[in-house]
Amino acid sequence: MIPCSERLEHVHYDIRGPLYQAALAMEARGVEVLKLNAGNPACFGFTLPESVRRALEGHIDEAVAYADVRGMAPARAAICDYHRRAGLSRVEPEDIFLCNGVSEAASMLMTALVCAGDEILVPSPCYSLWSINAWLCGGKPVFYRCDPANGWNPDPADIRAKLSPRTKAILVINPNNPTGAVYSREILLEIAEIARQHQLMLLSDEIYDRLILDGSPYASLGALAPDVPCVTFNGLSKSHIICGFRCGWMVFSGPRTERAAVEEGVMNLASMRICGNALTQLVIPAALADPESTRQMLRPGGRLFEQRAAVMRVLDGVEGVRYTPNSAAFYLFPGLEPGRFDFADAPDFALRLLEETHILVVPGTGFDWQEDLRFRIVMLPEPARLEQAMQALAAFLEEHRVS
């Protein structure tokens, strides 16, 4: 047998990992599975905005040739305007790279940034794209704690405690996946100050910044720290229901001399892959000019608002379940009180839930969370279907209650 590369030793992506494969096998046998594992709105009846459809249909011929290495000029201009309005006042279109999703942007940035043995401070819980890329690039993710008792905000004291001479950057995921938290301005300023004092780069994954619920106050990290080198990641997959378009980008901000070498590295990588998908870049100006199609999902009566309400109505009545309501996106990260149920750990819980109720969720360990038994629920089915699923979860938990 030809061995697999040792670089994949730490690679895991539990959202589509073994449990997902087990769910597919169940479906192949004719079993209906409710997949609450992946944030893929189009699978649950969400449709792309007409503004996006028109932009694509009317300009396809413009995407036949290779695009600029950084991305099409109109797309980068629209992105630049968007981030300037968010407070990145000094960015220019040349500071922006269009990518095939934030996934590619993260891979390119980490490849350009991380040397063998470097450490990247990443949150726990964490969307595993980031920790995996640190490993793949020869570095090491070092997890700092986000506090469920403080709205899942990062703990700056823990960040400071995890610093070492090999620390190169701090990653922030805000709004957060998997918790749906929106971080406070005060916490972000503390993180920026740590980066400033220790000459670190800030990485800020902000792809859910257009999916803020309840008017929660939100600030872009790079805007709060214009004197610190920062890379901000964003895209249209969730806010405009075009996950399959793979439409993401990164924006460099802060002192140009401090970020120049990493930016040049990204430029080399971008050149090597020639360009991002040109078809999807066509829709960016129209999408960013159409915030209303996103906002209508977030208001009372809108799908994301009502789906969250349906989940919480049921979970509020289930003894032994604790959670912090999400302030953004469509994720919830509930936990089970210790000693109340007969599950060995989060993977055991998720497997038995799938086998007994045919509901697929991702255990908290899939997001590098080991502190207690948690799992992520993707709140994308219609409210009535979600409420039914949560009632099935409640009945399942009652069957496994020990106290």
N, C-alpha and C positions, 0 to 999 in steps of 0.2 A: 504493500500500500504506500502511495506517495503521501508523505506527511503534510499536514496543514501548517501554514506559517505560524511560528510562535507569537507573532505580533497579535494574533487573534485570541490569545489566552484569556484576556479580560473582556472580550467583546460579548455583550448580551443586549438583546433588544426585546424585552419581555412583552411589549405591546403586540408583537407578532412572533412570539417565541413558542415554546412547547405547548402551552395552554391553547394558544391560537390554533396550532396544528391539530390538537385534540378536538377543538371545536369544528374545524373543517372536516375531520374524519367523521364526526357525529352527523354533520350535515350530509355527507356522502351516503350515510346510512338512512337518510330521510328524516333525521331529527331536526326540528327547528330550533336554532340557537339565537338568542338575543345578544348581539355583540356590542357590549358597552366597553370595549377595550380601546378603540381607536377614534380619534377626533376627526371623523370624515363626514362632514355634514351632508354631502350629496347622497350618501347611502340612506339617509333618513328623510328624504323628500325636500330638502333645501335645494333651491335652484339659484343659478348665477344671476346677478342683476342684468336687466336689459341694457344698461349702459355698457357693461362689459361685452355682452353679445354683439351689440352694434359696432363697438370698436374693433372687434375681431373680424366680423363678417365684412366690414367695409374696407379693410386695409390689408388683407392677406398678402397681396402681391408685394407689399413693402417688406415682408419678412422672408423673401426667397433667398436673398444673399446673406453671407455672414454679416453679423452685426459688429459694431465696435467692440473691442476687447472688454471694455468696461461696461458696455451696454448702449442701447440706442439713446441718442441725444435727447429726444423728447421725454423718454422715460426717466432718464437721470435728472432732467430739469424739473419734472413733476415731483420726483422723490426729494430733490433738494429743497423745493418750496415747502413740501410737507414737513420735513425735519426742521427747517428754519422756523416754521410756525410753532413747532414743539420746543423751540429754544436753542437749537443748534445754529446760532445766528451766523457763524463764521464758515459754515461748510459751503463747498462749491461742487458743481456736478462732477468735477475731476476727482473728488474724494469718495465717489460712489462706485460700487461694483455690483452689477446685476448678476445673479447666480441662478442655478437650477434648484430653487428652494433655499431656505436657510440651512438645510442639511449640507449642501455643497459649500455654502459660504463658511459655515463652521469648520468644515474639513480644510478648506483652503487657508483660512486664517490660522488655524492651529498648526498646520504644516509649515506655514511661514514663521510662526512665532516660537514654537516649542523645540528646544534642543534636548538631546538625551539627558535625562535626569532632572529636567526642569519640573517644577511643581506649579499646578494651577489650582487656585482655591475655587471650589465649586460648591453650590448649595446642596444640602441634604434636607428634604428630598430634592432630586435633580432629574430633569429630563435627560435620559442616559446618552443621548447624542453627544453631549458635551464631555462627560467623563470618559466615554469610549474613545473619542477623538484625542483626548490627552494621552491615553494609553497607546493608541495607534501611532502617535507621533514620537514615541519613545520617552514621553514624560510620565507624570504621575498626577492623577486628580487627588487633591486633599480636600476632604469634605468638611465644610463648616455647617453649624447647626442652624436651621430655621425653627423658630419656637412656636409650637401649636398654641401655647398659652398666651402668645402675643400676636395673634392673627397671622401666624406663620411668617412673621418678619424675621430676617436674618439677625443673628446675635453678634454684634460687632466685637464683643469681648472674646467670643470664640474664634472669630476671624483673626484677631490679633494673636491669640494663643497658637494658632496654626501656622503663623508665618515662620519661614526659615530662610536661610541664605539662598536656597534654590527657588523660592517663590518668584514667579514672573508676572502673574496676572491674577485678577479677581473677576470671576464671572458672576453676574447677577441675572436672574431670569425674572423679569417683572413687566407685566403681570406673570404670575408663576404658573408653571405646569410642573407638578400635578395638583397643586393646592387651590389654584384660582385666586391666590392672594394678590393684593396690590400693596406694595411696600410704602411705608410712610416716608415723607420728605426728610424727616430727621434721621432716619436710619440710612437712607441713601447718602445724605451728606456725611455721615460718619464713615461709611464705606469709602467714599471719595477721599476723605481725609487720610484714611489708612493708605490708600494708593498713592496719594500725594507724598506722604511722609517716607514711604519706602520705595518710591520711584517704580511703581508697578503700572502695568497697562490695565485699563478697565474694559471688560467685555460685557455688553448689555443686550440680552435677548429680549426684544420688546414686541414680538410678533402679535401679541394679544392686546396691544395698546388701544385698538379701536373697539374692543369688546368689553368696555368698562360698564359695570352695572351700578345702579343706585346712585349715580353721580359721585362715585368715590373719587377723591382727589388723586391725581396722578402726575408724576413728574418724570421726564426722561433723564436718565443718569448723566449722559454726556452734557446736557444743558446745565446741570448743577455743578459740573466740574470742567469748565472750558479750558482750564490750565493743565488738565491731566490727559494724556493720550488715551483715547477711548475708541472702541469700535462698536457701533450700534447695529443690531440685526433686526430686520423686519421683513414683511412680505404680505401677500394677499390671500394666502390659502384659506384661512378661516374667516376673515372679515368679509370676503367677497365670494366665498363658496367655490373656490377654484383650486382645490388641493392638487388635482391631477395636472394642473398647468405648471406646477413647480416654479413658482414666481416669487423669488426672494432676493434680498440685497443686503449689503453691508455698507456702512457709512463711517469713514475715518474722521475723527475730530480731535481737537487739542493741538498741542505744539507740533508743528510739522517736522522739526528736526528730530524730535524724540521718537516719532512713529515712522520715520522715512524708510528705515531698513526693512521693517515688517511690511510696509505698504509696497515697497519694491518687490519683495518676495511674493506677495499676493499678485502683483502685476505679472510676474513671470509665470505663475501658475495659471492665471487667467488667460495669458497668451497661449500657453501650452494646450489648453482645452478649447481654444479659438474664440468661442463666444458662448454666452448663455442662449437658451432657446429664444429665438427671435420672435416667433409667433406670440408667445405669452407677454413679451415686452410691449407689444402693441397696445395691450389693454391697460397698462399702468396709469397713463394720464387720465383716462376716463374713469377708472376705478377710484383714484384718489380725489377726483372731482365729484364723487358720488358717495358722500358719507351717509346720506339718508337711508339708503337701502340696508346699511348695517345698523343704524340706530333704531330702526323700527323693530328689529328683533329683540332689543334690549329693554323696551318700555313695557309697562303693564299691558297685557294682551299680546305682546310679541312672543315668539316661540321660545327664545332663550330664557326670557323672564318667567314664562309660565311653566316651562319644563323644570327649572330650578325649584319653583314653588311646589310642583307636584312631588318631587323627590323629598323635599324637606317636610312636607305635610305628613308623609308616612314615617320617615326616620325620626321625627320628633316624638313619636309615640312608641318607639322601640327601645325598651330598657336594655342598657348595656352598650348602646351605640352612642358615640360622641363625635361631633364634627364641628368645624368652623365654616359658616356659609361662605361660598366663593364670592368675591367682589368683581370678578372678571372671568371671561371665557366660559366654558361649559363643563368644568371639571369639579368634582368634589372628592375629598380625600378623607373619608371617615375612618375611625378607629373603633376597635372593640375593647371594652374594659377587661383588664387582665383577670383571669380566674372565673369568668362568667360563662365561657363556652369551652367545648372540648377540642378545639383546633390546636394542632401542634405549633403552627406558625402561619404566616400570611400565605405562602404557597399552598399549604394544606387546605386552608380555608377556601382559596380561589378554586382549587381543583374540585373540592367536594361541592362547592356551589355550582360549578359547571355540570358536574355529573348528576346532581340531584335536582337542579332547577333549570338547567340548560341556559343559564345566564353567564356570560363571559365578562369578567373584570380583570384588572391587572393588580397583582399583589404589590404592596408597598415596597417590597424588596426589589422589584423591577425598577424602582426609582431611587435606589441606593439609600433606602430608609430601613434601619434595623432596630429602631428604638422601641417600637411596639407594633402590634398587629394592625396594619392599615391596608387600604385598597383604594384604587381610583375608580370612580364611576364617571363615565362619559354620558352627560345628560343631553342627548341629541334626539332620541325618539319623541314622538308626539306625547303631550302631557299624560293622556289617558294610558298609553302604553307604558310609560315610565312609572306611573302610579301603580299599575298592575305588577310591574317587575319588582318594585320596592315592597309591595305586599307579599310577593313570593319570597323575597329576601327575608322579610320579617318572620314568615312562617318557617323558613329554613333555619333561622337563628333560634327560634323557639324549640325546634327539634334537637338542637345541639346545645341547649342551655344546661349548665351544671349547677348554677346557683342564681 
